[in-house]
Amino acid sequence: MSLMNKTFKPLVLILCGGRSLRLWPLSEYKSKNFINIFGFSPLEATLKRFLKVTSRDRIFLVANQKEKQALIKSKLVQRKNIFLEPDSKNTAPAVLLALCKLGKLSEENIIISPVDHFIKEEEYFYTAVNKALKTAADGFICTLGIEPKEATSQFGYIQVYAKSKNGVFSVKKFIEKPSLHLAKMLIAQGKSFYNSGMFVAPVSTLLQEYKRYYPDFHYFQGELSRKKIIASYKRIKDLPFDKAIMEKTKKAKLIKARFSWKDFGNWQAVYDVLAKDKKGNVKKGKVSISQGGKNFIYVDNPGKKVLVIGLNNLFFVDTKDYALLLNPYCVDSLKKILKDNSKILK
């Protein structure tokens, strides 16, 4: 299914920032944009998906300055469509930077998406996007809400009001990665969805809401017009788009989506996506596993051979300079532990 025709081609903004610490140690060598574990990179997969929605010249990236050469070399997106940040300050500044660059297209609808999503049943994805684009045309900021299959603390949630109009809900509350207990309560109560992190809105509506709710808006816009982007990033706060805009706006709508969705953000998500043997093992490289199950063994060196005996529920990622041995139950702790041990790992 394709949404693209001569009169209906929205803008697409793909968020490519962040250091991807939850995918350490591969993140020491490249960002998650280009980590090729699946036979393709997340950036390639995301671009391919949106090329069924719009044309290549209307797809834009916002990324860290350090990614400049890799992005240009990839030739996946036109060079003029790549917006570079001097520092990573979360998604609120990243989106605003792009919106300011796209100010002349203020009446256009824009789809904002992270780079690290894997989506099955894409026909349902395009149906949801189509509904979001039609709803956004009335000045709303739409988010795609995924029906939760199980309680998890790995995702954010969105609560909605009970009544919907053809699968379009008014948003009640955003809840950022709740405890497992709270997640179970939210699902039991109903009318709560996983927060996909994808948004659809007119550029003009987003700029209006930034002007209304984002305290650094005028400063940021002024510094950008004076080409002092580096100075502006030293002052502005590290803030996600959800907290800066979506938790405050009165224009939020949620589109109920039916597609299967996975946030490629940590090793558990990678394990979940990849093909497994009969005992639930994932092996990348010259790996042999005996008397063990539900292991994820990734060996970056094509000449190294690894034998695993009698182990279960082990994640092992081996690279040239680093090796990670991880209990899957601790996957959410990796980012914090890396920061706490930064001196040791340098």
N, C-alpha and C positions, 0 to 999 in steps of 0.2 A: 504493500500500500504506500502511495506517495501523496503528500499534501501539496506538492509544488505544481503551480501552473503560472501562466504569464502575469496574472494579476494578484497572486497570493504568495508572496515570498517574504516571510518574516526575517528579521535579523536574528542571529544566533551568537551568543557570547559564551565561550567555554572558559571556565576558571581553571587555570593551570598552575597556580601558585602553591606554596608550601614545600617543606623539606621532605615530607613522607617518612618521618622517623619511625612510624609504625611498620614500615617495610625495610627496616634495617636488618642486615647490613647492605643489601643491594642499593639502598638509598645513598650509600657513601659514594657510589660510582655514577649514578644517574637518578633523575627524578622519576616519580611514578608515571610521568607523561610518556617515558620511553622504555620503561621496564618491560622487557619482552619475555614473559613467562608463558604466555598462551599461544605463541606463534604469531602474535601481533601485539602492538602496544596499545594501552588504553586510549591514547590520543587518536591513533588510527581508527579504532573501533568507534569512538565517539563521533569523529568526523564522518565516517561512513554512514552512521545512523542519521545524522542531521542533513546529509546531502539528499536524503529523501524528503526533506522538509523545505529546503531552500537551496540556493545556488552557492557555489564556492566563494564567490565574491562578496557574499553577505554573511560569511562566517568570520568571527573575530575571536582572538585569544587575548587573555590578559595573563601575564606570566612574570616571573622574577627576571631581572636584568641578567642574572647569571645564565639563564636559559637561552639568551639571544642567539648565540651562534648555532646551538643545536636545533632551535626552531627554524632558523633561516635555512640551515643545511638540509633539513627534512623536506622543505618545499611543500609541506602539507597545506599550508595557508599562505595567502599572499602576504608579502613582507609588510605592506602598508596596513594590514589588518591585525598586526601584532602589537599590543600595547604592553609596555614593559614597566614594571615597578622597581624602584631602586632597593626596596626592602619588602619583606613579607609582613604585612600588618593585618592579616586575616581578610575576610571576603567583603566587608563593608567598604573599605577604601578601594579594593580591586574593582568592585562593580562601579563605584562612583567615578573612578578614573576612566573607565570605558564609556560611561554615560556622558561625561564631559567631552570626550573625544567624538562622540556620536550625536552631539547636540543639534546638528543641522538636520538630523533624521528624527526629530522629536515626536512626530506623529506616527512613527512606525511602531509596530509590535516587536518586542524583543524576547527571545527565549534565553534564559540564563541557566546554565547547566555545569555541574562539576565535570571534570575530565574522567573521573574514576568510577563510572557506573557500568555495570554489565546488565543487560536487559534481555530477557527471553520473551517470547510471544510479542514481538515488536508491533504486530498489527494493533494490539490493544494500546501500546504506547502511542502510536500515531492517532488513534481515536481520541485518547485523552488530550493530546497536544492540540488537536483540532478543536475540541470543545473549549480548552483553555484560551486559545486564540480568539474564538468567537466571544467568549465571556469578557476577556480583557479589552475587547474593542469598546466596551462601555465604560472604560476607565478604571477597571479593577486590576489588582495584582493577584494573579492566580498561582497557586502551588499545586503540584500533583501529589496527592496523598495515597499511599499504598496500604491496602487492607492488611493488617498484621496477621501473620500466621502463627506466631508464638511470642510470648513475652521475652523481651531482651533489653538489656541496658546499653546495647551498642548503638542504638539509633535514637534520634529525637522523635518526639510524638507531637501530633497536632490534634487538639480537641475541637470538635465542631458542634454547632447547635443542631438539634434533632431533625428539624425539617430541612429537606433539600428540594431543589428544583432540577429535575432531570440529572441527578448526580452532581449538582453544584451546591456546596454547603457554605454557609457563613462561618468564619473562623472564630472560635471562642478563646483558645489559648495555645501557645507554643510551649512545649515542655522539653527542655534539653537533656537528653540521656538520663532518664530517671533511674532510680534504684530498681532492681528486679521486682521487689515487692510492689512498688508503685506501678511499674509496667504491667504487672498482672492485674492490678486494680483497674487500670485504664482500659485494658482489653475486656475485662469482665463487665465494666459499665457500658461498653460500646461507644460508638461515635468518636473513636480515636483512631488515628492513622499514623503509620510511619511517615516521618518527614523525609521526602525524597531529596530535598535540597534543590529542586528544579522550580523555576518561577517563570511566569509569562505575564507581560504587562506592556503598555505603551511606554516608550522612553520618557515622554512628557510626564506621565503619572509618577514614574519612579523619581524623576528629578524634583517634582513637587513635594513628594514625601521625604526625600533627602533634605530639601530646604526646610521642611516643617520639623523634622525630628532629629536630624544629624547635626550635633553641635559644631562640628568642624567644617560644615558645608561651605560657608562663605570664605573662610580662610583657605580651604583646599582649592576652591575654584579660582580665587584670586592669585594664589601662588602658581597654579597651573598656567594661568593666562600670562604670567610673567616668566614662565619657563623655569620656575624654582621648585621643581618636583622633588628633588632630593631634600631640600630644606623642609618641605611640607611633610614628608614622610617621617622626619625626625620628631615632629611635634604631634602628629595625629595619633589617636589611640588604636591599639590592637583590638578590633571589634568585628564580630561576625555580622553578616547581613541580616540574619534572623533577629538578633538583639537590637541592632541599630534601627531597622525599619519594620520588619514583619511583626514583631511583638507590640508595636505601637500603632501601626496604621489601622484605619477604620475601613480600608478598601480591600482587605484580604478575602479571597474566596478559595475554597479547596475543591479541586476536581477529583472525584473518586476514580482511582485507576485500578485496572485489573491485571496489569502485566506483572510478571515475576521480576524482581529487582534485587540487585546485590551491589552494595557499596564496596568497591575494591579498595579498602583502606587499611587492611591489616592481613597478617598471615592466615588467620582463620578464614577470612573471606576468600583468599586465594585458594586455600585447601578446599573450601566448599565448592568452588567453581570447577576445579580441575577433575579430570577423569580418574577413577580409582580402580584398584584391583578388587578381587573378591573379598579381601579382608579389610578393605577401606584404606589401603595405603596409596599415597601419591609419591611417585618417584620421578625425579628429574636428574638425569645423568646416569652414570654407570653404577647403579645401586641394586643390591640384592637384599631382600628382607626375609628372614626365616623365623617362624614362630612369633610373629608380631603383627599387630593390626592398628589401623587408624593412625598411622604415622605419615608425616610429611617430610621427605628427605630431598633437599635440593642441593646439588653439587655443581658449582659454577665451572670448575676445572674439568674439561672433557677427558683429560688423561687420568684423573683420579678415580679409584674404585673404592666403593664403600660397602661394607657388609654389616647388616644390623641383625642381631640375634636376640629374640625373647623380649623385645621392648614393645610397649604399646603407648599410644597417645603421646608421641614425641614429635616435636617440630625441630628439624635440624637444617640450617641454612649455612652453607660453606662457600666462602669466596676467597680470593687471593690473600687478603689481609685480615679477614675477620671470620669468626664462626659463631653462630647463635644456636644454643640449645635451649629450647623453650617448652614449658608445659603449656598446652593450649589454654588452660584455665587462667593463665597469667598474661594472655595476649594483650589485654587492655592496659597492662602496667608497663609495657615495653617503652613507650614514649617517655614516661616519667623517670624510669630507671636509667635510661640513656642520658637524660639531663643530669641526674644525680651522679652519674659515673663518667661524665664527659672528660675529665682529666685522665682517667685510666685508659679510655678508649682512643685517645688521640695518638 
